[in-house]
Amino acid sequence: MDRRQQLRQLFDRNDRAINGGRGYSEETNDNGQLAWAESYILIAYMEMYRATRDRDYLRRLVEHFDRVLRNRDDVRGIADAYAGRPLAGWGAVRYSRGKWHVWTVHTGMITLGPAEFVRMVKADRWLQREFGAKAEEYRQRIEECIRDADQYWRNGAARDEGYYYSPHLQNVLPLNQQNAMGSVLIEMWRATGNPAYRDKAERLARFFRNRLRKGDPRLYDWAYWPKLDADDRGSEDISHASLNVDFAVRCIAERLVFNRQDAERFANTWLLKVSRADGTWAGEVSGREDGAEYMPGAGGIWLALCRVLPRKVAGLLYRDIERAYADKESLTASQMVGVARLLRYASLA
């Protein structure tokens, strides 16, 4: 059995093992299960379709997301503590001191895979016969989610920047929490042509890029939660950083703010700082701390860089992260994304 077959069997076996193939799609998001578990399964299905062109993975996404939509707050009639009304999103109490609140990052994470589905189906006439009606339904539902998050949007701090504000934190959201939604905006801009989505994504990208530390010209370092007008201490952990890198990759692919030199600097951040000579991985993009708790899931998300890197650098990144999956038989939801991307970019091995 070749490596591609092994990866596919590993994915499918673990997919079936999580609640009989239903993942976490029947749960609510009270404790973040939809945002930080089911979302990765939806993203992984899209990656598996790209890797195999097997429509069954798109059918699985539809089955899951239909169930997820039935538990949206406006369907359930649960009011957001800050908006004072039910929102098109999935509220949680775990992160807001018991108050029911739809976090922008949760909306971004949960709708990202379906937004990719909408974009792909809209662009592929061969998929439209089976999935066209469902893609149109999802477009409407996702755009409702985006509109209800708009109340937290702010232009600034610089003239050409933008960010999402948190009514609970009374502050700008951490970078990863903004850029998860930024990834959705990019997918929906391409799916709908709405220039407002592009504008927001571009502003988020500038906000992020302007807060990257550029001391070493080969790589990047950045804080988890920079201030509007200043840097913050410390460096982001490689898990939260993966969402920012994933957003940057989408920007590079669409020629928004970031470019392929940026892609190489992100890759070098991994290869020169995160990956250590002793075979372990750092926990922060600075090269500090122990990254064992984040691996291999975080590395699997960083594999998105393979899409926009020169083949030689992509191969180095791929092989370093591949070894983190070498003996994995039981996968978490986030690790399923990594297996799907290992399959998608298997020619780099």
N, C-alpha and C positions, 0 to 999 in steps of 0.2 A: 504494500500500500504506500503510495507516495505521500509527501508531506501535505499537499493540498487536500487529499482525501481524509487524512488524519485530522486536519484542522476542521474540516466540515463536519466530520463525525463527532468531534469534541464539542463543537458548537451545538449541534442538534441534540446530542445526548443531554447536555446541560439545560438546553431550552425546555426539553420535555420534563426535566427533573424539578423545575421551579413551578410548583403547583400545577403539575400535569400539562405544562405548556401554556398556561394562562398567565404566567408571570405574576405581577402584582396588580394587574389591570382591574381586578374587582375590588381593590382596596380604596379607601379614601386617603387623603393626603395629610391627615391630622398630625402625623409624626414624620412627614416628609417621604413616605414610601413611594409615592408616585414620582416625586421630583428627583429622588436620589437612588431609585432602584428601577422602577418601570421605565423611566425616561431612557435609561441606557439600553434597555431591551429594544425599545422602539428605534433608537439610533442604530443599534446593531443589526436589526432586520434590514435597514436600508443599506448598510455596508455589505451584508451578505448578498443582497440582490445585485449590487454592483459587482461583487466578486464572482457570482455564479450565473447571473441572469435567470435565475429560477424564480418565477412569479409567486411561488408558494410563500416566499418571505414577505412579499407585499401583501398577500392575503392574511398572513399572520399579523402584520401591522394593523390592517383594517379591523380584524377581530378584536385586537387589544384596544385600539384607540376608540372604537365604538363604545366599549365598556367604560373606558376612562371618561369619555364625554358625558356619560350618564351620571357621573358623580361630580360634575362641575357645580360650583357653588350656586350659580343662578338657576340651575335645574333643581337643586336641593332646597333652595330658598334660604340659604345661610348668609347673613349680612356680615360684611367685613367691618371690623371694629373701627377702622379709620374712615372708610368711605361712607359708612352708615347705610349700606345697601348691599345686596348680593352682587358679586362681580363675576364676569366671565373669566374664571380662574379656579384654582384649587387651594383653598385656605388651609392653614395649619395653626396649631397652638404651641407647638414645641419651641419655636424660635422667638416668640413674642410675649413671653411671660404670661401665657395662658390666654391671651387675646387672640381671637380668630382673625387672621390676616392673610391676604393673598400676596405673597412675596413675588416681586418681579422676576427674581431668579428662578422660582418654581415654575412660573408661567413659561419662561424661556426654555427650561430643561424639558418640560413635559411636551411642549409643542414643536420642538426642533425636528425630531424624526418625522412627524406628520407634515411639517412644512417642507422638508426635503421631498417627501412623497408627492405633495402638491406640485412642486416645481418640476419634478421628474415626469409626472404623468402629463402635465400641461405641455411639455416639450416633446413628448413621444407619442405620435399618433397610433403606434402599435399597442400602447398601453391604454389608450383612451376608451376603446370599446369596453374593456372589462372594468376599468377603474375611473373613467372620466367623471361619472356622476358622484362618486365618493370623493374624488379630488375637489370637485366644486363645493361639496358640502363642507369638507375640511377647510377649504379656503375661507368660507364664510365664518366658520367657528373660530379659526385662528385669528382672523381679522377682528373679531369681537374681543378676543383676549388682548390683542395689541391696543385696541381703542381704550379698554378699561385700564391698561397700564399707562396710558398717555397722561393721566392726571399727575403722575410722578416724574414726568419728563421735565428737564430744565436745560435751556441753552446756557453755555458757559463751561468752565470759568472764563477761558479765553473766547474771543469772538467766534472762532470757527470750531469750538468744542461743544460737547453736550454730554449729559449724564442723567442717570436715574437717581431720584431722591427717595429716601426711606422715611415715611411718617412715623415709624416706630423708633428708628435710630435717630431721627431728626438730623440726618446727615446724608451726605452722598453715600451710595452703596459701595461696598468693596468692588474692585475691578472685575473679579470673576462673576459677581452677581449682575453687573451691568452687561457684560459681554456675552453671557448666555443668551440674553434677549437680543443682543446685537447680531448673533448668528441667525436667529429667527428672522430678524429684519432683512438680512441679506437674502435669505432664501425666499422670503415673501416679495421682496422687490423684484427678484428675477421671475417669480411666478405670476405677478400681477402687473408689473411695470409701474407701480405707484412710486413716484419720485420722493414722497415723504419718507418712505422706508429707507431709501438709499441715503437721504440726507441725514437721518438719525444714525444710521450705521456708520457713515463717514465721520460724523461728529464724535461718536463713541471711539472710533479708531484713532482719531487725533488725540482725544483725551488720554487713551491708553499709551500711545506712542510717545507723547510728550512727557510721560511720567516714567519712561524706561531710563535706567541709568546707563550711560554710554561711556563709562570710564575706560573699559577694555574694548577696543574697536572690533574684537573678534566675537563678542558675545553680549548678552544683556543680563541685567539684574533689575529687580523691581520689588516694591513693597506690596504686601497684601492689600493694604487700605491706605493709599496716599490721600493727603488732604487736597482740597480744591486748589489751593495756591501754593502747596509745598509738598515735599517728599515726606515719608514717614520712616521710622526706624525699621530695621529688620528686612527680611526677604520673604517672598511668598513660598509656601510649601509647594512641592511638585504636583500635588493633586489639584488644588485650586488653580494653580498655574496652568494646568492642562486645558482648562476651559478658555483661558485667555489665549493660549497658543492656538487652540482650535479656531477661535474667532479670527485671529490674525491670519491663519491659513486661508480662511474663506475670503478675507479682504485681499490677500495677495492674488488669489485666483481671479478676483473681480477687478483688480487694479484699483483698489480703494486704499489710499494712504500708505499701506505697507507694500514692500516689493520683495523680490527674490533675494536680495542681499539681507533683508531682515530675516527671511526664512533661514538662511545659513547662520545668522547670529543666534537665532533660537536653537537651531540644531547644535551649534557649538556650545551653547549653554548646557545642553544635555551631555554632549560628548566630552567636554573639557572640565565641567564642574560637577554635574550630577553623577555621571558614571565614574567610578573610582578604580584605581589600578588594582585594588585587592578584590575586585569583582562585585563589590557592593554598590549601593546607590545612595547619594545624599538625599536628605529630606527637603532641602530648600534649593531654590535656583542659584543661591550664592555658593553652594557646595557644602554648606554646613548641615549639621544634624543627620540623623539616621533615617533613611527613606524606606526601611523594610515594611512599615505599616501601610505604605501607599502603593507598594509594588505587588503584582505587575499591572494593576488597573490603571494607575496614572500613566505609566509608560505606554500602555495601549492607546490612550487618548493622544499622547504626543506623536504617535505614528501618523497622525493626520499630516504632519510635515512632509511625509514622503511624496505627497501630491504635488509639491511645489519646489522640491529640492533637486539639484543636480544628482544624477544617478549614483555617483560615487559616494557623496555625502549621505544620500538616502539609504544606501546599502549599509553604511556604517551604523546609522541610527537603527535601521531595521534589525540588524544582527545583534546589536547590543540589547534591544528590548526583547527580541525573540528568545534569548536565553533565560529571561525571567519567566517565560511560559513553558520552559522545557519539560518540567515534570508536573505541570498542572493537569489535574483530572477533574476537579470540582471547581466550578467557576462562580463567582459572584456576578451580579448583573453588569457592573462596570467592566469587569474582566472579559465579558462576552464581546464588548466593543473591540478590545484588543485582539481577540482571536479572529474576529471578522476582518479586521484591518491587516492582520498577518496573512490571512488568505487573500485579501484584495491585492496586496503588494508582494505576493509570494515570489515573484520573479526576481526580487532584490536579494533573496537569500544566498 
